């Protein structure tokens, strides 16, 4: 058992190592907790004393508050971001024989949600400047089996939703936003999450709005979708032991909901701090050898990640980490090159996605970076070039 455990390295462990082992961290869980500790401790105590841990008042309050924040009618808390997308697909009766159009440049969870529903992911190359799905390529991928488009608001920047929605309307398709990295991001004055048929959010601890464990939510303006997801998340049951449909066990618990309620009040402030840090990077990192993030006019990037591109990425990463600066690659292996999708014939060439994967590097960005740390990161990046 010890040997198996030692080899069990994953995305979570990777981030935790970047938090614990570097002088300048990718994220600062401790700094955030120190700011909120009294309130966090109090709400946890209140939940523990209530004796209600699943589907209670804290969850209902968070669902209402998050829906209000996003400007949507309904929010349904679920177990994680992957489940959020999966349950949306199930609620829309998308399954075997159906196709869902999705960006090739995304974390594999986006594709896994489609696979869990029994449908087929159809991969589309991204725009090279935003890293998000290229709307100009979507229409050519639509077939009689197409049921939905699933744009991903990658790294905290919205996809270009107007043309996506126009295409979807012309062809009778649903639009499912993967908003797992877009808490508070905006597109033309509207927050991500309210830009399509429904959206899935993740509250993984490293997100801009993160829980102290796994968590997720489905948001929508469609009452029927919300009600169906509520059934699906709880064994297909409205009343205990009476099961209307075949459902799942995917519920955002009371402690996490209470913690998220505390954090939600600070989300805009934290996002603005990230944007200020990003502005320093954008104004001071040399652009001759680095491709910096792009924020189109009318968008609000909330910089879940600050992702640069460099032809000599690996040496840059090594140099930064030797100087105590944590970095990470989001994501080093594209989905179509993963063993998990060999059976679907995805081991093909998608040159834009592959080029991005070979060049990207995420620099530290969070609400608790100091001016001195930001200056050091900028200096070391420039020095390495």
GULOSE-549395 format. One line per field, with one value per residue: residue number from 1; residue in three letters; x, z, y of N, C-alpha, C in turn. Coordinates in steps of 0.2 Angstrom, whole numbers, m for minus. Last residue first. Example, Ala and Ser with C-alpha at 12.3 -4.5 7.8 and 13.67 -1.06 7.14 Angstrom:
seq c(2, 1)
type c(Ser, Ala)
neast c(64, 66)
nup c(35, 39)
nnorth c(m11, m28)
caeast c(68, 62)
caup c(36, 39)
canorth c(m5, m22)
ceast c(64, 66)
cup c(39, 39)
cnorth c(0, m16)
END
This chain:
seq c(385, 384, 383, 382, 381, 380, 379, 378, 377, 376, 375, 374, 373, 372, 371, 370, 369, 368, 367, 366, 365, 364, 363, 362, 361, 360, 359, 358, 357, 356, 355, 354, 353, 352, 351, 350, 349, 348, 347, 346, 345, 344, 343, 342, 341, 340, 339, 338, 337, 336, 335, 334, 333, 332, 331, 330, 329, 328, 327, 326, 325, 324, 323, 322, 321, 320, 319, 318, 317, 316, 315, 314, 313, 312, 311, 310, 309, 308, 307, 306, 305, 304, 303, 302, 301, 300, 299, 298, 297, 296, 295, 294, 293, 292, 291, 290, 289, 288, 287, 286, 285, 284, 283, 282, 281, 280, 279, 278, 277, 276, 275, 274, 273, 272, 271, 270, 269, 268, 267, 266, 265, 264, 263, 262, 261, 260, 259, 258, 257, 256, 255, 254, 253, 252, 251, 250, 249, 248, 247, 246, 245, 244, 243, 242, 241, 240, 239, 238, 237, 236, 235, 234, 233, 232, 231, 230, 229, 228, 227, 226, 225, 224, 223, 222, 221, 220, 219, 218, 217, 216, 215, 214, 213, 212, 211, 210, 209, 208, 207, 206, 205, 204, 203, 202, 201, 200, 199, 198, 197, 196, 195, 194, 193, 192, 191, 190, 189, 188, 187, 186, 185, 184, 183, 182, 181, 180, 179, 178, 177, 176, 175, 174, 173, 172, 171, 170, 169, 168, 167, 166, 165, 164, 163, 162, 161, 160, 159, 158, 157, 156, 155, 154, 153, 152, 151, 150, 149, 148, 147, 146, 145, 144, 143, 142, 141, 140, 139, 138, 137, 136, 135, 134, 133, 132, 131, 130, 129, 128, 127, 126, 125, 124, 123, 122, 121, 120, 119, 118, 117, 116, 115, 114, 113, 112, 111, 110, 109, 108, 107, 106, 105, 104, 103, 102, 101, 100, 99, 98, 97, 96, 95, 94, 93, 92, 91, 90, 89, 88, 87, 86, 85, 84, 83, 82, 81, 80, 79, 78, 77, 76, 75, 74, 73, 72, 71, 70, 69, 68, 67, 66, 65, 64, 63, 62, 61, 60, 59, 58, 57, 56, 55, 54, 53, 52, 51, 50, 49, 48, 47, 46, 45, 44, 43, 42, 41, 40, 39, 38, 37, 36, 35, 34, 33, 32, 31, 30, 29, 28, 27, 26, 25, 24, 23, 22, 21, 20, 19, 18, 17, 16, 15, 14, 13, 12, 11, 10, 9, 8, 7, 6, 5, 4, 3, 2, 1)
type c(Unk, Unk, Unk, Unk, Unk, Unk, Unk, Unk, Unk, Unk, Unk, Unk, Unk, Unk, Unk, Unk, Unk, Unk, Unk, Unk, Unk, Unk, Unk, Unk, Unk, Unk, Unk, Unk, Unk, Unk, Unk, Unk, Unk, Unk, Unk, Unk, Unk, Unk, Unk, Unk, Unk, Unk, Unk, Unk, Unk, Unk, Unk, Unk, Unk, Unk, Unk, Unk, Unk, Unk, Unk, Unk, Unk, Unk, Unk, Unk, Unk, Unk, Unk, Unk, Unk, Unk, Unk, Unk, Unk, Unk, Unk, Unk, Unk, Unk, Unk, Unk, Unk, Unk, Unk, Unk, Unk, Unk, Unk, Unk, Unk, Unk, Unk, Unk, Unk, Unk, Unk, Unk, Unk, Unk, Unk, Unk, Unk, Unk, Unk, Unk, Unk, Unk, Unk, Unk, Unk, Unk, Unk, Unk, Unk, Unk, Unk, Unk, Unk, Unk, Unk, Unk, Unk, Unk, Unk, Unk, Unk, Unk, Unk, Unk, Unk, Unk, Unk, Unk, Unk, Unk, Unk, Unk, Unk, Unk, Unk, Unk, Unk, Unk, Unk, Unk, Unk, Unk, Unk, Unk, Unk, Unk, Unk, Unk, Unk, Unk, Unk, Unk, Unk, Unk, Unk, Unk, Unk, Unk, Unk, Unk, Unk, Unk, Unk, Unk, Unk, Unk, Unk, Unk, Unk, Unk, Unk, Unk, Unk, Unk, Unk, Unk, Unk, Unk, Unk, Unk, Unk, Unk, Unk, Unk, Unk, Unk, Unk, Unk, Unk, Unk, Unk, Unk, Unk, Unk, Unk, Unk, Unk, Unk, Unk, Unk, Unk, Unk, Unk, Unk, Unk, Unk, Unk, Unk, Unk, Unk, Unk, Unk, Unk, Unk, Unk, Unk, Unk, Unk, Unk, Unk, Unk, Unk, Unk, Unk, Unk, Unk, Unk, Unk, Unk, Unk, Unk, Unk, Unk, Unk, Unk, Unk, Unk, Unk, Unk, Unk, Unk, Unk, Unk, Unk, Unk, Unk, Unk, Unk, Unk, Unk, Unk, Unk, Unk, Unk, Unk, Unk, Unk, Unk, Unk, Unk, Unk, Unk, Unk, Unk, Unk, Unk, Unk, Unk, Unk, Unk, Unk, Unk, Unk, Unk, Unk, Unk, Unk, Unk, Unk, Unk, Unk, Unk, Unk, Unk, Unk, Unk, Unk, Unk, Unk, Unk, Unk, Unk, Unk, Unk, Unk, Unk, Unk, Unk, Unk, Unk, Unk, Unk, Unk, Unk, Unk, Unk, Unk, Unk, Unk, Unk, Unk, Unk, Unk, Unk, Unk, Unk, Unk, Unk, Unk, Unk, Unk, Unk, Unk, Unk, Unk, Unk, Unk, Unk, Unk, Unk, Unk, Unk, Unk, Unk, Unk, Unk, Unk, Unk, Unk, Unk, Unk, Unk, Unk, Unk, Unk, Unk, Unk, Unk, Unk, Unk, Unk, Unk, Unk, Unk, Unk, Unk, Unk, Unk, Unk, Unk, Unk, Unk, Unk, Unk, Unk, Unk, Unk, Unk, Unk, Unk, Unk, Unk, Unk, Unk, Unk, Unk, Unk, Unk, Unk, Unk, Unk, Unk, Unk, Unk, Unk)
neast c(76, 78, 75, 61, 59, 64, 56, 43, 46, 49, 37, 29, 35, 33, 19, 13, m2, m15, m23, m12, m1, 14, 12, 12, 16, 16, 21, 15, 1, 2, 4, m8, m18, m13, m13, m18, m18, m24, m30, m43, m50, m55, m45, m38, m41, m32, m20, m20, m21, m32, m29, m12, m1, 0, m11, m2, 11, 18, 29, 37, 52, 66, 75, 72, 60, 65, 73, 62, 55, 64, 66, 53, 51, 56, 45, 31, 17, 8, m6, m12, m28, m39, m41, m53, m56, m70, m72, m71, m57, m48, m33, m20, m4, 11, 25, 41, 51, 46, 41, 45, 34, 27, 13, 9, 12, 3, m9, m9, m12, m25, m32, m31, m38, m51, m53, m55, m66, m75, m75, m80, m92, m88, m83, m95, m100, m91, m93, m106, m103, m95, m105, m115, m109, m116, m118, m122, m126, m139, m153, m166, m181, m188, m188, m190, m181, m186, m191, m184, m171, m160, m149, m147, m144, m156, m164, m157, m158, m172, m172, m164, m172, m184, m179, m166, m155, m142, m128, m121, m106, m95, m81, m68, m62, m65, m68, m65, m64, m53, m47, m41, m51, m66, m78, m84, m99, m108, m123, m135, m136, m127, m123, m121, m108, m100, m110, m110, m102, m95, m92, m82, m79, m84, m76, m70, m67, m78, m88, m93, m109, m118, m131, m140, m145, m151, m144, m145, m141, m127, m123, m126, m117, m105, m105, m106, m94, m79, m75, m68, m54, m49, m44, m57, m72, m77, m92, m100, m115, m125, m128, m125, m129, m128, m115, m102, m90, m92, m95, m83, m73, m76, m74, m62, m61, m46, m34, m33, m24, m28, m43, m42, m51, m62, m69, m82, m86, m101, m110, m111, m108, m95, m91, m93, m84, m72, m70, m67, m56, m45, m44, m42, m42, m53, m69, m83, m99, m105, m117, m125, m124, m130, m134, m144, m154, m152, m147, m135, m128, m128, m120, m108, m105, m105, m95, m84, m85, m94, m107, m118, m131, m139, m147, m156, m156, m142, m132, m121, m127, m138, m132, m126, m137, m144, m134, m132, m145, m144, m133, m138, m149, m145, m139, m130, m129, m134, m130, m127, m114, m108, m112, m105, m92, m91, m93, m81, m71, m73, m71, m58, m51, m48, m34, m30, m34, m26, m13, m15, m16, m10, m3, 11, 23, 39, 46, 39, 31, 17, 12, 17, 11, m2, m2, 1, m10, m20, m15, m5, 3, 5, 16, 14, 3, 10, 19, 10, 4)
nup c(m101, m87, m84, m85, m74, m63, m63, m60, m48, m41, m41, m34, m21, m18, m18, m14, m17, m14, m24, m37, m48, m55, m72, m83, m99, m116, m126, m129, m130, m142, m151, m150, m155, m168, m173, m170, m176, m166, m157, m156, m156, m145, m139, m133, m122, m112, m116, m125, m135, m134, m123, m121, m108, m100, m100, m88, m78, m66, m53, m40, m37, m33, m43, m49, m55, m66, m73, m77, m85, m95, m100, m106, m115, m127, m132, m121, m115, m99, m89, m75, m70, m68, m73, m77, m89, m97, m113, m121, m131, m124, m118, m118, m110, m121, m126, m126, m132, m132, m121, m104, m91, m88, m91, m87, m73, m69, m73, m64, m52, m55, m56, m43, m37, m42, m36, m23, m24, m28, m17, m4, m3, m5, 7, 14, 6, 6, 19, 17, 8, 16, 25, 17, 0, m15, m21, m29, m34, m46, m53, m62, m55, m43, m28, m11, m1, 2, m12, m24, m32, m39, m31, m32, m44, m51, m45, m49, m63, m64, m60, m70, m81, m78, m78, m84, m82, m71, m65, m54, m45, m33, m24, m13, m1, 3, m12, m21, m33, m41, m36, m27, m23, m34, m38, m55, m64, m79, m86, m100, m111, m109, m100, m86, m85, m84, m83, m95, m102, m112, m100, m86, m71, m59, m62, m71, m72, m75, m85, m99, m104, m117, m128, m139, m156, m169, m178, m174, m161, m162, m169, m159, m148, m155, m157, m142, m135, m134, m117, m104, m94, m85, m91, m103, m103, m116, m124, m131, m140, m144, m153, m169, m178, m190, m186, m186, m190, m196, m185, m179, m183, m178, m164, m156, m138, m132, m133, m138, m149, m156, m153, m154, m163, m157, m156, m149, m138, m138, m123, m111, m100, m99, m110, m105, m94, m101, m107, m95, m89, m96, m100, m118, m133, m141, m136, m143, m146, m144, m151, m147, m144, m128, m124, m116, m108, m100, m89, m94, m95, m81, m76, m82, m76, m62, m61, m63, m51, m38, m32, m32, m31, m43, m46, m57, m63, m63, m59, m50, m38, m38, m37, m25, m16, m18, m14, m1, 5, 3, 11, 23, 25, 17, 11, 25, 39, 54, 66, 71, 74, 62, 58, 67, 64, 51, 55, 63, 54, 45, 54, 57, 44, 34, 33, 34, 22, 13, 17, 14, 0, m12, m27, m31, m20, m17, m12, m12, m7, m6, m19, m26, m19, m23, m37, m36, m30, m40, m51, m43, m38, m31, m27, m13, m13, m17, m7, 4, 0)
nnorth c(179, 180, 193, 193, 184, 192, 203, 198, 193, 204, 211, 203, 204, 217, 218, 201, 191, 188, 184, 178, 171, 165, 159, 146, 144, 136, 129, 117, 121, 128, 118, 110, 119, 120, 107, 92, 76, 63, 53, 51, 39, 34, 27, 38, 44, 41, 45, 61, 69, 76, 85, 89, 91, 102, 117, 124, 122, 133, 139, 148, 153, 151, 150, 138, 142, 150, 140, 131, 140, 142, 129, 128, 138, 145, 151, 155, 164, 164, 167, 167, 161, 169, 182, 188, 200, 206, 213, 224, 219, 205, 202, 190, 187, 188, 180, 185, 192, 205, 210, 209, 215, 227, 227, 214, 214, 224, 218, 207, 215, 219, 207, 203, 213, 210, 197, 201, 209, 199, 190, 192, 185, 172, 168, 165, 155, 145, 140, 135, 125, 116, 112, 106, 100, 98, 81, 68, 54, 52, 43, 38, 46, 46, 38, 39, 41, 58, 67, 68, 59, 55, 56, 71, 76, 75, 85, 96, 95, 98, 111, 117, 114, 122, 135, 143, 150, 142, 133, 121, 119, 111, 105, 98, 110, 123, 132, 147, 158, 155, 139, 130, 121, 120, 123, 126, 127, 126, 133, 134, 141, 157, 166, 166, 162, 178, 193, 206, 215, 208, 196, 193, 183, 177, 163, 154, 141, 134, 135, 130, 132, 126, 128, 117, 121, 125, 132, 145, 145, 142, 154, 163, 159, 161, 175, 179, 174, 170, 165, 175, 170, 161, 150, 149, 145, 134, 129, 117, 115, 100, 91, 83, 74, 80, 92, 104, 109, 121, 129, 132, 141, 153, 152, 143, 143, 152, 158, 171, 169, 158, 149, 131, 118, 106, 89, 82, 69, 60, 53, 48, 56, 54, 62, 75, 75, 73, 86, 93, 87, 91, 108, 113, 114, 110, 114, 105, 99, 83, 71, 55, 42, 44, 61, 73, 78, 88, 82, 77, 90, 93, 83, 87, 99, 95, 85, 94, 102, 94, 91, 106, 118, 127, 142, 153, 165, 176, 185, 181, 185, 176, 164, 165, 166, 154, 145, 149, 145, 131, 128, 132, 123, 107, 96, 90, 92, 98, 101, 113, 113, 113, 126, 134, 131, 137, 150, 152, 150, 161, 172, 171, 170, 178, 180, 167, 161, 168, 163, 150, 149, 156, 149, 149, 158, 160, 149, 133, 122, 124, 126, 116, 105, 108, 105, 91, 86, 88, 80, 67, 52, 39, 33, 31, 22, 11, 9, 6, m6)
caeast c(75, 79, 82, 65, 56, 67, 63, 44, 44, 54, 43, 27, 35, 40, 22, 15, 5, m10, m24, m17, m6, 10, 15, 8, 18, 13, 24, 22, 3, 0, 9, m1, m18, m13, m7, m22, m14, m23, m23, m41, m46, m60, m50, m35, m45, m39, m21, m20, m15, m32, m34, m19, m3, 6, m10, m10, 9, 14, 26, 33, 46, 60, 75, 78, 59, 61, 76, 68, 52, 62, 72, 56, 47, 60, 48, 38, 20, 12, m2, m8, m21, m38, m35, m51, m52, m66, m71, m78, m61, m51, m40, m24, m12, 7, 18, 36, 52, 50, 36, 47, 37, 34, 17, 8, 15, 10, m7, m9, m5, m19, m31, m27, m31, m47, m52, m49, m60, m74, m73, m73, m92, m91, m78, m90, m104, m91, m87, m105, m108, m92, m99, m116, m111, m112, m121, m117, m124, m132, m149, m160, m177, m192, m184, m194, m183, m181, m193, m186, m176, m166, m152, m149, m139, m150, m166, m159, m152, m169, m176, m163, m165, m184, m182, m171, m161, m146, m132, m125, m113, m97, m87, m71, m62, m59, m70, m63, m69, m54, m51, m37, m48, m59, m76, m80, m94, m105, m116, m133, m142, m129, m122, m127, m113, m100, m105, m113, m106, m99, m92, m88, m77, m84, m80, m72, m61, m75, m86, m88, m103, m116, m124, m139, m140, m155, m144, m147, m148, m131, m123, m129, m125, m107, m106, m111, m101, m83, m76, m74, m57, m53, m39, m51, m69, m73, m86, m98, m108, m123, m133, m123, m129, m135, m118, m109, m90, m90, m100, m88, m72, m76, m81, m63, m63, m53, m34, m37, m23, m22, m40, m44, m45, m62, m64, m80, m83, m95, m110, m112, m115, m99, m90, m97, m91, m74, m72, m73, m63, m48, m43, m45, m37, m47, m62, m79, m93, m105, m110, m125, m126, m127, m131, m139, m155, m154, m153, m140, m129, m131, m127, m111, m106, m109, m102, m85, m86, m88, m101, m116, m124, m139, m141, m156, m162, m146, m137, m121, m121, m139, m136, m122, m132, m147, m137, m127, m143, m150, m133, m132, m150, m148, m145, m132, m123, m137, m132, m134, m118, m107, m114, m112, m95, m90, m98, m88, m71, m73, m78, m63, m51, m55, m39, m28, m37, m33, m15, m14, m22, m9, m8, 6, 18, 33, 46, 42, 39, 21, 10, 19, 18, 0, m3, 5, m3, m20, m16, m10, 4, m1, 16, 19, 2, 5, 22, 14, 0)
caup c(m108, m90, m84, m90, m80, m65, m64, m67, m53, m41, m44, m41, m25, m19, m23, m12, m19, m8, m21, m32, m47, m49, m67, m78, m93, m110, m125, m129, m125, m136, m151, m148, m148, m164, m172, m169, m176, m172, m157, m155, m162, m149, m142, m139, m128, m111, m117, m118, m135, m140, m122, m124, m113, m104, m97, m88, m85, m68, m60, m42, m40, m28, m39, m45, m49, m61, m70, m73, m79, m91, m97, m100, m109, m122, m136, m123, m119, m104, m94, m79, m72, m64, m72, m70, m88, m91, m109, m119, m128, m130, m115, m121, m111, m114, m128, m122, m132, m138, m125, m111, m94, m87, m92, m94, m77, m68, m76, m71, m53, m54, m62, m48, m35, m44, m43, m25, m22, m33, m23, m6, m2, m11, 2, 17, 7, 0, 18, 22, 6, 10, 27, 21, 7, m11, m17, m31, m27, m44, m52, m60, m60, m49, m33, m17, m3, 4, m6, m21, m27, m43, m32, m26, m39, m53, m45, m42, m60, m66, m56, m63, m81, m79, m72, m86, m81, m77, m65, m60, m46, m39, m24, m19, m3, 7, m6, m20, m28, m38, m40, m31, m18, m32, m32, m50, m60, m74, m85, m93, m109, m113, m107, m88, m81, m87, m80, m92, m97, m114, m108, m89, m77, m60, m56, m73, m71, m70, m82, m94, m103, m110, m126, m133, m151, m163, m178, m181, m162, m159, m172, m165, m147, m153, m162, m147, m134, m138, m124, m108, m100, m82, m87, m100, m102, m110, m124, m124, m140, m140, m149, m164, m172, m188, m190, m184, m186, m201, m190, m176, m185, m185, m167, m162, m144, m131, m131, m132, m145, m154, m156, m151, m162, m161, m154, m155, m139, m141, m129, m116, m102, m94, m110, m111, m93, m97, m111, m100, m86, m98, m96, m111, m128, m139, m138, m137, m149, m141, m151, m148, m151, m133, m122, m121, m112, m107, m88, m92, m101, m86, m74, m83, m83, m64, m61, m68, m58, m41, m29, m34, m29, m39, m45, m53, m59, m66, m62, m58, m40, m38, m43, m31, m17, m20, m21, m5, 5, m1, 4, 21, 24, 22, 8, 18, 35, 47, 65, 68, 80, 66, 54, 67, 71, 52, 51, 66, 60, 43, 51, 62, 49, 35, 33, 39, 28, 12, 17, 21, 4, m5, m23, m36, m22, m20, m8, m15, m8, 0, m13, m28, m19, m16, m34, m40, m27, m33, m51, m47, m39, m32, m34, m15, m11, m22, m13, 4, 0)
canorth c(179, 173, 191, 196, 182, 186, 204, 201, 188, 199, 214, 204, 197, 215, 221, 207, 193, 190, 191, 177, 176, 166, 163, 150, 143, 140, 135, 117, 116, 132, 123, 107, 117, 126, 111, 99, 83, 66, 54, 58, 41, 38, 23, 34, 45, 40, 38, 57, 65, 72, 79, 90, 86, 100, 110, 122, 122, 127, 140, 142, 156, 151, 157, 139, 138, 153, 146, 129, 137, 148, 133, 123, 137, 141, 146, 156, 159, 167, 162, 172, 160, 163, 179, 188, 194, 207, 207, 222, 225, 209, 204, 195, 186, 189, 181, 182, 185, 203, 206, 210, 209, 226, 233, 216, 210, 225, 224, 206, 211, 224, 211, 199, 212, 216, 198, 197, 212, 205, 188, 195, 193, 176, 170, 169, 161, 149, 143, 140, 130, 120, 116, 112, 100, 102, 87, 74, 57, 52, 49, 36, 44, 47, 39, 39, 34, 52, 64, 74, 59, 55, 50, 67, 76, 70, 77, 95, 94, 91, 106, 117, 112, 114, 132, 138, 153, 143, 139, 122, 122, 114, 107, 99, 103, 119, 129, 140, 156, 162, 143, 135, 126, 117, 127, 122, 130, 123, 133, 133, 138, 151, 168, 168, 158, 171, 188, 201, 218, 213, 197, 196, 185, 184, 166, 161, 145, 132, 142, 127, 135, 124, 131, 120, 118, 122, 125, 143, 146, 137, 147, 164, 158, 155, 171, 181, 171, 175, 164, 172, 174, 167, 154, 146, 151, 134, 133, 118, 118, 106, 93, 88, 71, 79, 86, 102, 103, 116, 127, 128, 133, 152, 152, 148, 140, 149, 151, 170, 175, 158, 155, 138, 122, 112, 94, 84, 76, 60, 57, 44, 56, 51, 55, 72, 76, 68, 80, 95, 86, 84, 102, 113, 117, 105, 116, 107, 102, 89, 74, 63, 44, 40, 55, 72, 72, 90, 86, 73, 86, 98, 83, 80, 98, 101, 83, 89, 105, 96, 89, 99, 115, 121, 139, 147, 164, 171, 188, 180, 187, 184, 165, 165, 172, 160, 145, 150, 152, 135, 127, 135, 130, 111, 99, 89, 93, 97, 94, 113, 113, 107, 120, 134, 129, 130, 147, 153, 146, 154, 171, 171, 164, 176, 186, 171, 159, 169, 170, 152, 147, 157, 152, 150, 152, 164, 155, 138, 121, 122, 130, 122, 106, 108, 112, 96, 85, 91, 88, 70, 60, 43, 34, 36, 29, 13, 10, 12, 0)
ceast c(81, 79, 83, 72, 60, 65, 66, 52, 45, 52, 48, 33, 34, 40, 30, 18, 7, m3, m19, m18, m11, 5, 11, 12, 14, 16, 21, 25, 11, 3, 8, 4, m11, m13, m8, m16, m19, m19, m21, m34, m44, m56, m55, m41, m42, m43, m29, m22, m15, m25, m33, m23, m11, 4, m5, m12, 2, 12, 22, 29, 42, 53, 69, 79, 66, 61, 72, 71, 57, 59, 69, 62, 50, 57, 52, 41, 27, 15, 2, m4, m18, m31, m34, m45, m51, m63, m68, m78, m68, m56, m43, m31, m15, 0, 14, 29, 46, 50, 40, 43, 39, 37, 24, 12, 15, 14, 0, m7, m4, m12, m26, m27, m27, m40, m49, m48, m54, m67, m71, m71, m85, m91, m82, m86, m100, m95, m87, m99, m107, m97, m96, m110, m112, m114, m116, m120, m119, m132, m142, m155, m170, m188, m188, m190, m188, m185, m189, m188, m178, m172, m158, m152, m140, m145, m160, m161, m153, m163, m174, m166, m163, m177, m182, m173, m167, m152, m136, m129, m115, m104, m89, m78, m65, m60, m64, m66, m69, m59, m51, m41, m44, m55, m69, m78, m90, m99, m114, m126, m141, m135, m124, m127, m120, m104, m106, m108, m110, m104, m97, m86, m83, m81, m79, m77, m64, m69, m82, m85, m99, m109, m123, m132, m141, m151, m148, m148, m150, m139, m127, m129, m128, m114, m107, m111, m106, m90, m80, m72, m62, m55, m43, m47, m62, m71, m83, m91, m106, m116, m131, m129, m127, m135, m125, m112, m97, m90, m99, m93, m78, m75, m81, m70, m64, m55, m41, m36, m27, m20, m33, m41, m47, m55, m63, m75, m81, m92, m102, m111, m117, m106, m95, m97, m95, m82, m75, m75, m69, m55, m47, m43, m41, m42, m57, m72, m90, m98, m111, m118, m126, m129, m129, m135, m150, m155, m156, m147, m135, m133, m131, m118, m109, m110, m106, m92, m87, m90, m94, m109, m123, m132, m142, m149, m161, m151, m141, m126, m120, m133, m137, m126, m128, m142, m140, m129, m137, m148, m138, m132, m144, m148, m149, m138, m124, m131, m134, m135, m126, m112, m114, m115, m102, m93, m97, m93, m78, m75, m79, m70, m57, m56, m46, m33, m36, m36, m22, m16, m21, m15, m7, m1, 13, 29, 40, 41, 42, 29, 15, 17, 20, 7, m1, 5, 1, m13, m16, m10, m2, m1, 9, 19, 7, 4, 16, 17, 4)
cup c(m112, m98, m87, m90, m86, m72, m67, m68, m60, m47, m45, m44, m32, m23, m24, m18, m17, m10, m15, m28, m42, m50, m61, m73, m88, m104, m119, m127, m124, m130, m144, m147, m145, m156, m168, m168, m175, m171, m164, m155, m162, m155, m146, m143, m134, m117, m116, m120, m128, m140, m128, m123, m115, m109, m102, m96, m85, m75, m61, m49, m43, m30, m35, m41, m45, m55, m64, m69, m74, m85, m93, m97, m104, m115, m131, m127, m121, m109, m99, m83, m76, m64, m67, m68, m80, m89, m102, m115, m127, m127, m121, m119, m114, m116, m122, m125, m128, m138, m132, m115, m102, m90, m92, m96, m85, m73, m75, m75, m60, m55, m61, m54, m40, m42, m45, m32, m24, m31, m28, m13, m4, m10, m4, 11, 10, 1, 12, 21, 11, 8, 21, 23, 11, m4, m14, m27, m28, m37, m49, m59, m58, m55, m40, m23, m8, 3, m4, m13, m25, m38, m36, m27, m33, m48, m46, m41, m52, m63, m58, m59, m74, m79, m72, m80, m83, m76, m71, m60, m53, m39, m31, m19, m10, 5, m3, m13, m26, m32, m37, m35, m22, m28, m29, m44, m56, m71, m79, m92, m101, m110, m111, m96, m83, m82, m84, m89, m93, m108, m109, m97, m81, m66, m56, m68, m71, m67, m75, m91, m97, m109, m119, m132, m145, m158, m173, m182, m169, m160, m169, m169, m154, m152, m161, m153, m140, m139, m128, m115, m103, m88, m85, m97, m99, m109, m117, m124, m133, m141, m145, m160, m166, m181, m187, m189, m184, m197, m194, m181, m182, m187, m174, m165, m150, m138, m130, m129, m138, m149, m153, m155, m158, m159, m159, m154, m146, m141, m132, m123, m108, m96, m105, m112, m99, m95, m107, m104, m91, m95, m97, m107, m122, m134, m136, m139, m143, m144, m148, m148, m153, m140, m128, m119, m117, m111, m95, m92, m100, m93, m79, m82, m85, m72, m63, m67, m63, m48, m32, m31, m30, m37, m41, m52, m54, m61, m66, m62, m48, m40, m43, m37, m23, m21, m23, m12, 0, m1, 0, 13, 21, 20, 14, 16, 27, 42, 58, 67, 77, 71, 58, 63, 70, 59, 51, 62, 63, 49, 48, 59, 54, 41, 35, 39, 34, 19, 17, 22, 12, m1, m16, m33, m28, m23, m11, m11, m11, m1, m7, m23, m21, m15, m27, m37, m30, m30, m45, m47, m44, m33, m36, m22, m14, m20, m18, m3, 0)
cnorth c(181, 173, 184, 194, 186, 183, 198, 202, 191, 195, 209, 207, 198, 208, 219, 211, 200, 191, 193, 184, 174, 172, 164, 153, 148, 139, 139, 123, 116, 127, 127, 113, 114, 124, 117, 104, 88, 73, 57, 59, 48, 41, 27, 30, 42, 41, 37, 50, 61, 68, 74, 84, 87, 95, 107, 122, 119, 127, 133, 144, 150, 153, 157, 145, 138, 149, 149, 135, 135, 145, 139, 126, 133, 140, 141, 150, 160, 162, 165, 168, 165, 160, 174, 184, 194, 200, 209, 216, 222, 214, 208, 196, 192, 188, 182, 184, 181, 195, 204, 206, 211, 220, 232, 222, 212, 221, 226, 212, 210, 221, 216, 203, 208, 216, 204, 197, 208, 208, 194, 194, 196, 183, 174, 172, 166, 155, 148, 144, 136, 126, 120, 116, 106, 102, 91, 80, 62, 54, 47, 42, 41, 45, 40, 42, 34, 45, 58, 72, 66, 56, 50, 61, 72, 70, 73, 87, 93, 90, 99, 112, 112, 111, 124, 134, 149, 147, 139, 128, 122, 116, 110, 102, 104, 112, 126, 138, 149, 162, 150, 139, 131, 123, 123, 126, 125, 126, 129, 133, 136, 148, 162, 169, 160, 167, 181, 196, 212, 215, 202, 196, 188, 187, 174, 164, 153, 137, 140, 133, 131, 127, 130, 123, 121, 118, 121, 136, 144, 138, 142, 157, 159, 154, 164, 176, 173, 172, 169, 170, 171, 172, 161, 152, 150, 142, 133, 122, 119, 108, 99, 90, 77, 76, 85, 97, 100, 109, 121, 125, 129, 145, 151, 147, 145, 146, 148, 163, 174, 163, 156, 143, 128, 116, 100, 90, 77, 68, 57, 47, 51, 51, 51, 65, 73, 69, 74, 90, 88, 84, 96, 107, 118, 107, 111, 109, 106, 93, 81, 65, 51, 42, 51, 66, 71, 84, 88, 76, 81, 93, 88, 80, 92, 100, 89, 87, 100, 99, 92, 97, 108, 118, 132, 145, 158, 169, 182, 183, 187, 187, 173, 166, 171, 166, 151, 150, 154, 143, 131, 134, 134, 119, 103, 92, 92, 98, 93, 105, 112, 107, 114, 128, 129, 127, 139, 150, 146, 150, 164, 170, 165, 171, 184, 177, 164, 167, 172, 159, 149, 155, 152, 152, 154, 158, 160, 145, 127, 123, 130, 128, 113, 109, 113, 103, 90, 91, 91, 77, 62, 50, 38, 37, 33, 20, 13, 14, 6)
END
